[in-house]
């Protein structure tokens, strides 16, 4: 799916040796646009805060239903946290350390070793919701961050078993969960 034309799904009546089939469904074409935060967003949050957010998020993921995607060895785990922090800072308009260190961002290449399905995405996204809550992320910035990270998360999915649209977790439907009325 990463190149925009692979879609993995189960056959209606699987044959003995055939349970999966590739088709040319273009899922990416049906995804909502990504709305990047304003240029001042990172200044308000502070680039130095991003590694703390990523570390907390990844620690939650290590204890989640998708823990198998995260190293148990602390050195490798922290390397991943550093890489993800650099990515997030760059994506939010900060320094291009990610590109200088690892090359241009390539979600498909980075996530290819992992089977990321709709449920994995939901776990990942809900752990971000928990992180924002746990770290007392500024309430006035949650909407802007969430409106970026939610559609962004849809692009990490690389395994689908349904042609149904992915579940959305829109900010307007989640305000109460963030303690915003």
C-alpha positions, -999 to 999 in steps of 0.1 A, spaced: 0 0 0 29 24 6 34 30 -31 -3 38 -34 -15 7 -52 -12 -23 -30 -41 -34 -8 -40 -66 12 -73 -83 18 -87 -117 25 -105 -136 -2 -142 -143 3 -137 -180 2 -100 -188 6 -86 -217 -14 -63 -242 2 -30 -224 -6 -44 -189 -12 -56 -167 17 -43 -133 7 -45 -114 -26 -30 -82 -38 -52 -58 -57 -48 -23 -71 -70 -4 -47 -55 30 -41 -61 36 -4 -39 67 -1 -61 86 -27 -90 83 -2 -72 96 28 -79 131 43 -54 158 38 -27 164 65 -31 198 81 3 208 94 4 229 126 12 266 121 49 277 121 46 291 156 33 258 170 68 244 177 79 276 193 49 274 217 55 238 226 93 240 226 115 217 205 131 206 238 97 192 248 93 169 218 118 142 229 99 140 263 66 135 245 80 109 221 97 90 250 65 89 270 45 79 240 69 51 231 71 38 268 33 35 267 36 17 234 61 -8 249 33 -18 273 5 -19 247 -10 -44 223 16 -34 197 46 -37 221 62 -63 197 70 -34 173 93 -17 199 127 -30 211 130 -43 246 167 -35 247 169 0 261 198 12 239 179 3 207 147 16 221 162 50 229 178 51 194 143 48 180 130 75 204 157 98 192 150 91 155 112 97 161 119 129 180 140 142 151 113 133 127 86 150 148 106 182 153 113 184 115 76 176 106 65 204 130 88 229 112 119 226 133 155 218 125 161 192 97 182 169 119 162 139 108 170 145 71 207 153 78 210 121 99 188 96 82 179 110 48 145 123 37 115 110 57 101 79 42 72 65 63 68 34 40 105 24 42 106 31 80 75 11 88 78 -17 62 92 -43 86 61 -40 107 25 -51 99 6 -19 108 -31 -24 105 -61 -3 115 -60 -16 151 -23 -9 155 -29 26 143 -57 31 168 -34 19 196 -6 42 185 -30 72 183 -47 65 216 -13 63 233 -7 98 219 -39 109 234 -28 94 267 6 111 264 -9 145 259 -30 140 290 -2 125 311 23 153 303 -3 181 307 2 192 271 -11 228 267 -49 225 261 -48 255 237 -25 235 214 -41 201 215 -65 208 187 -38 219 163 -16 189 172 -44 164 170 -57 177 137 -22 170 123 -14 137 140 -48 120 134 -47 121 96 -10 116 96 -15 83 115 -36 69 87 -5 70 64 14 46 86 -11 18 80 5 -7 56 -19 -37 60 -56 -36 55 -82 -64 56 -111 -43 47 -120 -17 20 -140 2 46 -126 37 54 -104 38 85 -120 50 116 -116 87 123 -108 102 157 -117 138 150 -108 164 176 -144 177 177 -155 142 188 -127 139 213 -126 173 230 -142 159 262 -115 132 264 -89 159 264 -108 177 292 -119 205 268 -155 215 268 
